[in-house]
Amino acid sequence: MTVEHPVAPVPAGDQTRIHDIGYRSYDGPRLGRGYARRSLYSQSLRGAYGLGRSVKSKVLPMLLFVVMCVPAAIMVAVAVFTKAKDLPLDYTRYAIVMQAVISLYVASQAPQSVSRDLRFKTVPLYFSRPIETSDYVLAKYAALASALFALTAAPLLVLYVGALLAKLDFGDQTQGFAQGLLAVALLSVLFAGIGLVIAALTPRRGFGIAAVIAVLTISYGAVSTLQAIADVQDSANVIPWVGLFSPITLIDGVQSAFLGATSSFPGGVGPSHGQGVVYVLAVLGLSAACYGLLMRRYRKAGL
Amino acid sequence: MYDPTVARLTYRALLGRKRALVLGALPLLLIVISIAVRALTGADDQTAADVLGGLALATMVPIIGVIAGTGAIGPEIDDGSVVYLLSKPLKRPTIIFTKLIVAIAVTMVFSALPTLLAGLILNGNGQQIAVAYTVAALVASIAYAALFLLLGTVSRHAVVFGLVYALVWEALFGSLVPGARTLSVQQWSLAVAHKVAGGDLVTSDVGLTTATTLLVVVTVLATWYAGRKLRTLTLAGEE
């Protein structure tokens, strides 16, 4: 026995329609694109430290965060108890010394942020919401850069507070702290961009991690080897130009040219002001290029 | 103990598509740098030893080892397709052994061969440096592949832990805490290289007997435990 449903009269010429099967429709406020972008940003930022995820995924980022801060705490303790005139390490130098930890953090968290969306094909779902490609890329980029800034700025804050507690010169320390913050902000943006571009190429998380760490460490290894050889060969004028080819030496060059840092290049030969401009342009250009590449990667929503 | 089909599948998983490009990019970079160094400085034994020791053995071999060792089994466990392999009438240790052979072969081809080439470019095997570091890379390939294959079966974050070991333990702690060097694959392989080169350019903190014993023990133990681990593998969902 068939049940006859009353059929609504179909307007002539319009054969396609979505059937109303009786679900209750949503008539609350629509929070819109800006809200979706902010949510994606805050979720990605929390995810970068494993907040809101399983205990296992909190271990590594938190561990790296602690490893990053402990040396700063030790330095402060030493400075307070020995009544030193100065901190044992400059604010700007800290990130350079701890670069292995920063690289590991980028390598582990950049694929975490983008590879899973690719692998489980959730990217098209994001773009079915009222966000555009640029919103997704911007939110992910900003989230990872902020997470990195938190990682690199926290030990500087520990150093600064400790320096003030140890009654070191206030003006001196504040200037150093500000310069350090500016340098790690640049570093965060650059590293986040490079990490995300590489991670977004592959849906495999493990492979993304290896690729990011390979790019960061091998480029640094290659550049520092070439610089060391140039130093031995007394061709010191080549050293700053070679430094342009790895992310961490780029940051080192910028801060030793403009932010009063001592260069960690062999022989202590930092770039001059003219070369420093090239360094700054390279950092900004690379970050912009990373953004452009990510936009290109996500232009096709279906991957 | 060796199954050709498993080997073929593992080769395809390791070298298929873009992966071979990344694996090939690192050795290529080493060769390019050696050519640049040779052009800048000419043949110099100390420089050759620095480049091969610092760049090839300390950075490139472990990274290739991590990619090949964990890549031989990690992705299969990760996406769950390992159950199809495990449900075949093959012994679990056979699977591990085959994958180990493949991982060792890939690591050797992509790390020891470029090391030899780079050494020949840098100083034409003067004082046996190129051969010594190639032997070190070959020995290290075996230990790294076994170690990282085990990590691949134990943890989902094998790549990260492998890199932490290779970069933080061997490079950072090794340079700060002398004791950490005794427990480092790199130093063990350097001990073997020291025996080959004979001179003072290639040195190790570990004696040859200790080094070879530890190398064999680590390789055998890691392979045995990986086979055991595969027998009791629990497939967890994505966290």
Boltz contact constraints between the chains, C-beta under 6 A:
constraints:
  - contact:
      token1: [A, 54]
      token2: [B, 239]
      max_distance: 6.0
  - contact:
      token1: [A, 57]
      token2: [B, 239]
      max_distance: 6.0
  - contact:
      token1: [A, 100]
      token2: [B, 167]
      max_distance: 6.0
  - contact:
      token1: [A, 100]
      token2: [B, 168]
      max_distance: 6.0
  - contact:
      token1: [A, 100]
      token2: [B, 172]
      max_distance: 6.0
  - contact:
      token1: [A, 108]
      token2: [B, 160]
      max_distance: 6.0
  - contact:
      token1: [A, 204]
      token2: [B, 75]
      max_distance: 6.0
  - contact:
      token1: [A, 206]
      token2: [B, 74]
      max_distance: 6.0
  - contact:
      token1: [A, 206]
      token2: [B, 159]
      max_distance: 6.0
  - contact:
      token1: [A, 209]
      token2: [B, 159]
      max_distance: 6.0
  - contact:
      token1: [A, 209]
      token2: [B, 160]
      max_distance: 6.0
  - contact:
      token1: [A, 210]
      token2: [B, 66]
      max_distance: 6.0
  - contact:
      token1: [A, 210]
      token2: [B, 67]
      max_distance: 6.0
  - contact:
      token1: [A, 210]
      token2: [B, 159]
      max_distance: 6.0
  - contact:
      token1: [A, 211]
      token2: [B, 22]
      max_distance: 6.0
  - contact:
      token1: [A, 213]
      token2: [B, 163]
      max_distance: 6.0
  - contact:
      token1: [A, 214]
      token2: [B, 63]
      max_distance: 6.0
  - contact:
      token1: [A, 217]
      token2: [B, 59]
      max_distance: 6.0
  - contact:
      token1: [A, 221]
      token2: [B, 55]
      max_distance: 6.0
  - contact:
      token1: [A, 221]
      token2: [B, 59]
      max_distance: 6.0
  - contact:
      token1: [A, 222]
      token2: [B, 33]
      max_distance: 6.0
  - contact:
      token1: [A, 225]
      token2: [B, 51]
      max_distance: 6.0
  - contact:
      token1: [A, 225]
      token2: [B, 55]
      max_distance: 6.0
  - contact:
      token1: [A, 229]
      token2: [B, 37]
      max_distance: 6.0
  - contact:
      token1: [A, 229]
      token2: [B, 41]
      max_distance: 6.0
  - contact:
      token1: [A, 233]
      token2: [B, 41]
      max_distance: 6.0
